[in-house]
Amino acid sequence: MSDSPAGFSLELSSDLREMRDWVHEFAASVIRPAAAEWDEREQTPWPILQEAAKIGLYSLDFFATQFFEESGLGIPVAFEELFWGDAGIGLSLVASGLAGIAVTANGTPEQIGEWLPLMFGTADDVKLGAFCSSEPDAGSDVASIRTRAIYDEKTDEWVINGVKTWATNGGIANVHVVVASVDPALGSRGQATFIVPPGTRGLSMGQKFRKHGIRASHTAEVILDDVRVPGRCLVGGKDKLDRRLARIRDGGQGGEQAAMKTFEASRPSVAAMAVGVARAATEFATEYARTRVQFGRPIGQNQGVAFQLADMAASVDAARLLTWRAAWMARAGQPFDRAEGSMSKLVAGETAVRVTEQAIQILGGNGYTREYPVERWHRDAKIFTIFEGTSEIQRMLIGRTITRLDIR
Ligand SMILES: Cc1cc2nc3c(=O)[nH]c(=O)nc-3n(C[C@H](O)[C@H](O)[C@H](O)COP(=O)(O)OP(=O)(O)OC[C@H]3O[C@@H](n4cnc5c(N)ncnc54)[C@H](O)[C@@H]3O)c2cc1C
């Protein structure tokens, strides 16, 4: 960040601006032209992942550089551009990184060094990672996770059984990161995160979902049937887990739920995705309104249309500012005392849905057809009020934090 007299600046560093322009170029020239095709194919866009890997955009190095970027804005800036290109392809490009965060959040340096590279592979052999927390009976209610991990002392292995659902890259990933209960009596505090290495027996893909939007991103069930993973695959290690469980059983604090810690860290990133889609729709609708003529003048000359565009532009910027604030706070190690991460995800997600709907309206009949991208952006946008905690759950977290009441 540049030094400003007041010690505060929203100006991006030259490195960040350069990275933003580089990602934007890829989004404009490679992702966006391919978006409609992969939306229809409803498949992981492997050729695009490979192209991104060749230039280093799909790589652990790129992800880690942005994740550790000093202002905290590396990931939000990159994600906004990718999702401006297309949300389905964008999610395919970033989901491995999100699975990586689940390991980074609690893992040892050895675990990060061993497993994260396998989530990305190489430019010649691209791989994926998947984060598996949700279950058929445990979506918003993370405490209800039934997948069970039992330690086998004789072999120093964990044996995992259960069914995960809605896993992005589930069943096609090289490395799966799975949240399981190690002590069901402790509810969410008795959960831990496990790495399931490539080719582990007992892990298989269940149903692949056909979706409303982000259709280029693969979403599926993951079945874990007597999956055995080595002891070193428990994220954070057994000593740390044993100490935490002992503290909880003694009536002390046990730290955060395993899945919740991942979500806290990733919320501003998900908010940035929503900002990218909302910005795409706002730009497209603005250009359309400047050129589409009815009653002898561009439709944008009607206040009814221009005011909508004004609201759209202002709300995209407001969502981005909340996103940048949360990302900056997370990087600076400041606690989200007012649930700032949830605020960013809530506002950006709702903005994306509203703004893409307004864009369809401004394009009229054209907006409703697949000849134009705004109907796809509207379908894509809806995911941002659902995954990584629904809008209602974000409101509950914000409500609890600001009132300090036990809101249910
Ligand atoms: C495309 C896609 C990709 C996904 N990717 C992943 C992934 O990679 N890994 C993963 O683990 N999960 C993933 N998910 C799962 C996602 O996080 C869940 O769908 C989400 O958390 C909601 O859970 P649910 O679907 O079970 O809905 P439910 O929890 O059943 O909620 C249904 C409705 O009830 C509301 N509700 C529930 N409880 C309350 C409450 N206390 N107060 C008010 N309202 C409430 C919700 O807000 C929602 O509107 C993905 C989902 C989708 C659709």
The ligand as an SDF file (V2000), in Angstrom:
LIG
                    3D

 53 58  0  0  0  0  0  0  0  0999 V2000
  -23.0500  -25.3290   -5.6760 C   0  0  0  0  0  0  0  0  0  0  0  0
  -22.7070  -25.6180   -4.2570 C   0  0  0  0  0  0  0  0  0  0  0  0
  -21.3950  -25.8270   -3.8950 C   0  0  0  0  0  0  0  0  0  0  0  0
  -21.0580  -26.1200   -2.5740 C   0  0  0  0  0  0  0  0  0  0  0  0
  -19.7590  -26.4030   -2.2460 N   0  0  0  0  0  0  0  0  0  0  0  0
  -19.4880  -26.8940   -1.0100 C   0  0  0  0  0  0  0  0  0  0  0  0
  -18.1820  -27.3910   -0.7020 C   0  0  0  0  0  0  0  0  0  0  0  0
  -17.2730  -27.3610   -1.5260 O   0  0  0  0  0  0  0  0  0  0  0  0
  -17.9820  -27.9490    0.5210 N   0  0  0  0  0  0  0  0  0  0  0  0
  -18.9650  -28.0140    1.4590 C   0  0  0  0  0  0  0  0  0  0  0  0
  -18.7110  -28.5240    2.5420 O   0  0  0  0  0  0  0  0  0  0  0  0
  -20.2070  -27.5260    1.2040 N   0  0  0  0  0  0  0  0  0  0  0  0
  -20.4920  -26.9800   -0.0050 C   0  0  0  0  0  0  0  0  0  0  0  0
  -21.7590  -26.5190   -0.2890 N   0  0  0  0  0  0  0  0  0  0  0  0
  -22.8010  -26.6280    0.7350 C   0  0  0  0  0  0  0  0  0  0  0  0
  -23.3130  -25.2930    1.2490 C   0  0  0  0  0  0  0  0  0  0  0  0
  -22.3700  -24.6920    2.0820 O   0  0  0  0  0  0  0  0  0  0  0  0
  -24.6750  -25.5610    1.9210 C   0  0  0  0  0  0  0  0  0  0  0  0
  -25.6030  -25.8240    0.8890 O   0  0  0  0  0  0  0  0  0  0  0  0
  -25.1360  -24.4150    2.7870 C   0  0  0  0  0  0  0  0  0  0  0  0
  -24.3420  -24.3200    3.9250 O   0  0  0  0  0  0  0  0  0  0  0  0
  -26.6020  -24.5690    3.2140 C   0  0  0  0  0  0  0  0  0  0  0  0
  -26.8520  -25.8250    3.7420 O   0  0  0  0  0  0  0  0  0  0  0  0
  -28.1300  -26.6520    3.2280 P   0  0  0  0  0  0  0  0  0  0  0  0
  -28.0650  -26.6820    1.7460 O   0  0  0  0  0  0  0  0  0  0  0  0
  -28.1620  -27.9600    3.9300 O   0  0  0  0  0  0  0  0  0  0  0  0
  -29.3820  -25.7880    3.6320 O   0  0  0  0  0  0  0  0  0  0  0  0
  -30.1430  -25.7980    5.0610 P   0  0  0  0  0  0  0  0  0  0  0  0
  -29.1490  -25.6730    6.1550 O   0  0  0  0  0  0  0  0  0  0  0  0
  -31.0780  -26.9530    5.0940 O   0  0  0  0  0  0  0  0  0  0  0  0
  -30.9690  -24.4540    4.9770 O   0  0  0  0  0  0  0  0  0  0  0  0
  -32.2000  -24.3540    4.2610 C   0  0  0  0  0  0  0  0  0  0  0  0
  -32.7840  -22.9700    4.5260 C   0  0  0  0  0  0  0  0  0  0  0  0
  -33.0590  -22.8150    5.9340 O   0  0  0  0  0  0  0  0  0  0  0  0
  -32.4070  -21.6340    6.4100 C   0  0  0  0  0  0  0  0  0  0  0  0
  -31.9830  -21.8370    7.7840 N   0  0  0  0  0  0  0  0  0  0  0  0
  -31.3420  -22.9220    8.3320 C   0  0  0  0  0  0  0  0  0  0  0  0
  -31.1180  -22.7120    9.6260 N   0  0  0  0  0  0  0  0  0  0  0  0
  -31.5860  -21.4770    9.9380 C   0  0  0  0  0  0  0  0  0  0  0  0
  -31.6140  -20.6820   11.1250 C   0  0  0  0  0  0  0  0  0  0  0  0
  -31.1010  -21.1020   12.2630 N   0  0  0  0  0  0  0  0  0  0  0  0
  -32.1950  -19.4630   11.0600 N   0  0  0  0  0  0  0  0  0  0  0  0
  -32.7110  -18.9970    9.8860 C   0  0  0  0  0  0  0  0  0  0  0  0
  -32.6920  -19.6980    8.7360 N   0  0  0  0  0  0  0  0  0  0  0  0
  -32.1250  -20.9140    8.7600 C   0  0  0  0  0  0  0  0  0  0  0  0
  -31.2200  -21.4500    5.4810 C   0  0  0  0  0  0  0  0  0  0  0  0
  -30.7400  -20.1200    5.5030 O   0  0  0  0  0  0  0  0  0  0  0  0
  -31.8150  -21.8410    4.1470 C   0  0  0  0  0  0  0  0  0  0  0  0
  -32.5160  -20.7630    3.5950 O   0  0  0  0  0  0  0  0  0  0  0  0
  -22.0790  -26.1720   -1.5970 C   0  0  0  0  0  0  0  0  0  0  0  0
  -23.4230  -25.9430   -1.9680 C   0  0  0  0  0  0  0  0  0  0  0  0
  -23.7390  -25.6840   -3.2730 C   0  0  0  0  0  0  0  0  0  0  0  0
  -25.1930  -25.4970   -3.6420 C   0  0  0  0  0  0  0  0  0  0  0  0
  1  2  1  0
  2  3  1  0
  2 52  2  0
  3  4  2  0
  4  5  1  0
  4 50  1  0
  5  6  2  0
  6  7  1  0
  6 13  1  0
  7  8  2  0
  7  9  1  0
  9 10  1  0
 10 11  2  0
 10 12  1  0
 12 13  2  0
 13 14  1  0
 14 15  1  0
 14 50  1  0
 15 16  1  0
 16 17  1  0
 16 18  1  0
 18 19  1  0
 18 20  1  0
 20 21  1  0
 20 22  1  0
 22 23  1  0
 23 24  1  0
 24 25  2  0
 24 26  1  0
 24 27  1  0
 27 28  1  0
 28 29  2  0
 28 30  1  0
 28 31  1  0
 31 32  1  0
 32 33  1  0
 33 34  1  0
 33 48  1  0
 34 35  1  0
 35 36  1  0
 35 46  1  0
 36 37  1  0
 36 45  1  0
 37 38  2  0
 38 39  1  0
 39 40  1  0
 39 45  2  0
 40 41  1  0
 40 42  2  0
 42 43  1  0
 43 44  2  0
 44 45  1  0
 46 47  1  0
 46 48  1  0
 48 49  1  0
 50 51  2  0
 51 52  1  0
 52 53  1  0
M  END
$$$$
